[in-house]
Amino acid sequence: MDSLEVILLLEKKIDELLNYISNLEDEKRNLENILSEREQTINDLNTQIQNLQNERNDIGNRVEKILSRINAITSYQGSTEEVHM
């Protein structure tokens, strides 16, 4: 192999390596975009979970208040029935 062939071969290898590096950089950017989208999805889902938990707590509190009112009414009715007997 003469010097020119070695240089040409070296240039070819360098070009292949640069193309490979460029492809890796593209893939890295794509993966970073996917990661960013997934992180946003996770944040959105966490927010949704928090909202649903808050809603569930609010509903639970309302149900407790309603049950307390029902108990108060039934207790009052029971005590008035005893007076009338």
Long-range contacts (C-beta under 8 A, 24 or more apart in sequence): none
